[in-house]
Amino acid sequence: MKTYDAIVIGSGPGGYVCAIRLGQLKQKTLCIEKEEVGGVCLNWGCIPSKALINAAHTYEKAHTSMATMGIKLGSVEHDPNAMQDWKEGIVKRLTGGVRGLLKSNGADLLAGTATLVSPNRVEVKKADGSVETIEATKGIVLATGSTTIEIPSFKFDGKQIIGAKEAVSLREVPKRLLVIGGGVIGLELGMVYQAFGAELVVVEAMPTLLTGVDQDCVKVVERRIQKRGGKVYKNAKAMGYEKQADGSVAVKLDVEGKPETVVTDVVLVAVGMRPNSRGIGLENVGVNIDKRGFVPADEFGRTNVPTIYSIGDLSGPPMLAHKASKEGEIIAEVIAGHKAAKDWACIPGAIFTDPEIATAGLTAEEAQAKGIEVSVGKFPFAALGKAMAMMETDGFVKVVTDKKTKQVLGVHIVGPEASTMISEGALALEMAAFAEDIALTIHPHPTLGEAFMEAAAHAMGAAVHIVNR
Ligand SMILES: Cc1cc2nc3c(=O)[nH]c(=O)nc-3n(C[C@H](O)[C@H](O)[C@H](O)COP(=O)(O)OP(=O)(O)OC[C@H]3O[C@@H](n4cnc5c(N)ncnc54)[C@H](O)[C@@H]3O)c2cc1C
């Protein structure tokens, strides 16, 4: 029987990062993957969707702002086939890079489906049907990720009723697109196809889009969807559908108790992801699952079985690639015997809608619910030279501080490059910064980052380029 120090099941951003770090720490490591190296993130999640989002943003700019800037492009067209080929090229480069990194750090990669058979052994079923049992002396890391949730009344058919996996691979832009679920994935992908001309309808069961996100930020994105001709139903449930004679799909909605029908060409079901905790042998070893199917872990990544670790989407929300990777790095260090634990002030979130939203820490409402009096600073991109030069003035930076101490509690951004700018907000929270620390830090001019400096100053009543109220 082959024996390793550590076995990692799954090679998504949690698993592959963990295996690389284990290799760097001179641990004999095996990473097992049943599909493609890179997991959801590289193959049909973060990277493919962001490639399409960037293409959509470029196309949108070519149509809307470039002529005003004095750049005449003639006719601007899009070619979904070329776009898919380009996107697939990026995926290939990145997954090839991961294979190379695993190898150069001494971690072995095995293709097959792994099942736990004991606290330190896994069975791997390979494509040729053969089965191998492999042992790990120090630990087994479960990094099996998550899968799209399917709703019974909208079974995927791969063409007209689809999930995110199919939605990032469309080689034809639908004329009409109905998205069930106004969460991150639904809005990101819905807005891509809206930018390329699809009539977009979003159906959200909750009273707001992007539940849990600063609603001032969300309103900016909702207005953009509507400005482009999209329709948003809130407090609305998609009940079922009927195929029409002309090939279209009539979706039946329950909107605040009233029936309504929307005819569309493609339905994207984006109601969330569920953890891949079934079929991996947890029951053979007695690993606990919570009621939502996650495999909870302590600050060292350990499940209730001490030799078995859980990271990434499997271990619980937020289901984000950077959370999975950070857990992967830390748990590798724990297994290698280093002093390491999960200990962070915040996990920032980036939503790649148009414009982008990015958040770190508490919203004003969350802070108030904890009994903290807040002072909120806000600076609009409309007052910023760089944003004007980019012709992207919608949105703002909001800094939530403790009213008494002015310590930063949260940062919420909607606008251009919000996803890049939020790293400074996350750093501020990790360093337990005060509004003054940010306001006194010289930010280069002209940049979008100046909005963060001004918002922090505004929380102290000292912004320069807007009136302090
Ligand atoms: C459309 C979309 C867009 C997204 N965009 C973003 C984004 O912009 N930013 C962000 O942070 N997050 C984003 N996410 C979420 C992100 O993709 C996940 O949080 C991340 O991939 C989780 O990483 P993971 O390593 O936990 O699992 P995964 O990436 O799901 O990888 C798990 C791997 O384990 C393998 N596996 C499962 N079971 C077994 C088994 N028994 N044996 C062997 N292998 C197995 C699977 O095949 C898979 O390759 C997006 C997701 C989607 C769907």
The ligand as an SDF file (V2000), in Angstrom:
LIG
                    3D

 53 58  0  0  0  0  0  0  0  0999 V2000
  -20.1140   30.7810  -11.5260 C   0  0  0  0  0  0  0  0  0  0  0  0
  -19.3110   30.8940  -10.2590 C   0  0  0  0  0  0  0  0  0  0  0  0
  -18.5520   32.0190  -10.0470 C   0  0  0  0  0  0  0  0  0  0  0  0
  -17.7840   32.1500   -8.9050 C   0  0  0  0  0  0  0  0  0  0  0  0
  -17.0410   33.2800   -8.7320 N   0  0  0  0  0  0  0  0  0  0  0  0
  -16.2990   33.4290   -7.6170 C   0  0  0  0  0  0  0  0  0  0  0  0
  -15.4920   34.5790   -7.4360 C   0  0  0  0  0  0  0  0  0  0  0  0
  -15.4640   35.4860   -8.2780 O   0  0  0  0  0  0  0  0  0  0  0  0
  -14.7520   34.6820   -6.3190 N   0  0  0  0  0  0  0  0  0  0  0  0
  -14.7550   33.6990   -5.3530 C   0  0  0  0  0  0  0  0  0  0  0  0
  -14.0630   33.8370   -4.3500 O   0  0  0  0  0  0  0  0  0  0  0  0
  -15.5190   32.5910   -5.5000 N   0  0  0  0  0  0  0  0  0  0  0  0
  -16.2730   32.4330   -6.5980 C   0  0  0  0  0  0  0  0  0  0  0  0
  -17.0180   31.2970   -6.7670 N   0  0  0  0  0  0  0  0  0  0  0  0
  -16.9790   30.2690   -5.7060 C   0  0  0  0  0  0  0  0  0  0  0  0
  -15.6920   29.4090   -5.8240 C   0  0  0  0  0  0  0  0  0  0  0  0
  -15.6500   28.8170   -7.0960 O   0  0  0  0  0  0  0  0  0  0  0  0
  -15.6640   28.3680   -4.7260 C   0  0  0  0  0  0  0  0  0  0  0  0
  -15.7880   29.0090   -3.4700 O   0  0  0  0  0  0  0  0  0  0  0  0
  -14.3490   27.5870   -4.7520 C   0  0  0  0  0  0  0  0  0  0  0  0
  -14.1480   26.9400   -5.9860 O   0  0  0  0  0  0  0  0  0  0  0  0
  -14.3190   26.5680   -3.6220 C   0  0  0  0  0  0  0  0  0  0  0  0
  -13.1170   25.9030   -3.6470 O   0  0  0  0  0  0  0  0  0  0  0  0
  -12.9620   24.4320   -3.0530 P   0  0  0  0  0  0  0  0  0  0  0  0
  -11.5210   24.0760   -3.2150 O   0  0  0  0  0  0  0  0  0  0  0  0
  -13.5590   24.3820   -1.7110 O   0  0  0  0  0  0  0  0  0  0  0  0
  -13.8690   23.4950   -3.9640 O   0  0  0  0  0  0  0  0  0  0  0  0
  -14.0750   23.2990   -5.5290 P   0  0  0  0  0  0  0  0  0  0  0  0
  -13.5190   24.3930   -6.3270 O   0  0  0  0  0  0  0  0  0  0  0  0
  -15.5070   22.9540   -5.6790 O   0  0  0  0  0  0  0  0  0  0  0  0
  -13.2010   22.0050   -5.8320 O   0  0  0  0  0  0  0  0  0  0  0  0
  -13.5060   20.7540   -5.3000 C   0  0  0  0  0  0  0  0  0  0  0  0
  -12.8490   19.6800   -6.1610 C   0  0  0  0  0  0  0  0  0  0  0  0
  -12.9800   18.4250   -5.5050 O   0  0  0  0  0  0  0  0  0  0  0  0
  -13.2180   17.4090   -6.4650 C   0  0  0  0  0  0  0  0  0  0  0  0
  -13.8540   16.2740   -5.7900 N   0  0  0  0  0  0  0  0  0  0  0  0
  -15.0720   16.2450   -5.1820 C   0  0  0  0  0  0  0  0  0  0  0  0
  -15.2940   15.0210   -4.6420 N   0  0  0  0  0  0  0  0  0  0  0  0
  -14.1980   14.2680   -4.9120 C   0  0  0  0  0  0  0  0  0  0  0  0
  -13.8210   12.9240   -4.6210 C   0  0  0  0  0  0  0  0  0  0  0  0
  -14.6260   12.1100   -3.9170 N   0  0  0  0  0  0  0  0  0  0  0  0
  -12.6120   12.4800   -5.0660 N   0  0  0  0  0  0  0  0  0  0  0  0
  -11.7940   13.3000   -5.7620 C   0  0  0  0  0  0  0  0  0  0  0  0
  -12.1030   14.5780   -6.0750 N   0  0  0  0  0  0  0  0  0  0  0  0
  -13.2720   15.0510   -5.6460 C   0  0  0  0  0  0  0  0  0  0  0  0
  -14.1420   18.1080   -7.4610 C   0  0  0  0  0  0  0  0  0  0  0  0
  -14.1420   17.4480   -8.7010 O   0  0  0  0  0  0  0  0  0  0  0  0
  -13.5210   19.5180   -7.5190 C   0  0  0  0  0  0  0  0  0  0  0  0
  -12.5540   19.5920   -8.5360 O   0  0  0  0  0  0  0  0  0  0  0  0
  -17.7910   31.1170   -7.9180 C   0  0  0  0  0  0  0  0  0  0  0  0
  -18.5540   29.9680   -8.1270 C   0  0  0  0  0  0  0  0  0  0  0  0
  -19.3050   29.8460   -9.2770 C   0  0  0  0  0  0  0  0  0  0  0  0
  -20.1100   28.6060   -9.4870 C   0  0  0  0  0  0  0  0  0  0  0  0
  1  2  1  0
  2  3  1  0
  2 52  2  0
  3  4  2  0
  4  5  1  0
  4 50  1  0
  5  6  2  0
  6  7  1  0
  6 13  1  0
  7  8  2  0
  7  9  1  0
  9 10  1  0
 10 11  2  0
 10 12  1  0
 12 13  2  0
 13 14  1  0
 14 15  1  0
 14 50  1  0
 15 16  1  0
 16 17  1  0
 16 18  1  0
 18 19  1  0
 18 20  1  0
 20 21  1  0
 20 22  1  0
 22 23  1  0
 23 24  1  0
 24 25  2  0
 24 26  1  0
 24 27  1  0
 27 28  1  0
 28 29  2  0
 28 30  1  0
 28 31  1  0
 31 32  1  0
 32 33  1  0
 33 34  1  0
 33 48  1  0
 34 35  1  0
 35 36  1  0
 35 46  1  0
 36 37  1  0
 36 45  1  0
 37 38  2  0
 38 39  1  0
 39 40  1  0
 39 45  2  0
 40 41  1  0
 40 42  2  0
 42 43  1  0
 43 44  2  0
 44 45  1  0
 46 47  1  0
 46 48  1  0
 48 49  1  0
 50 51  2  0
 51 52  1  0
 52 53  1  0
M  END
$$$$
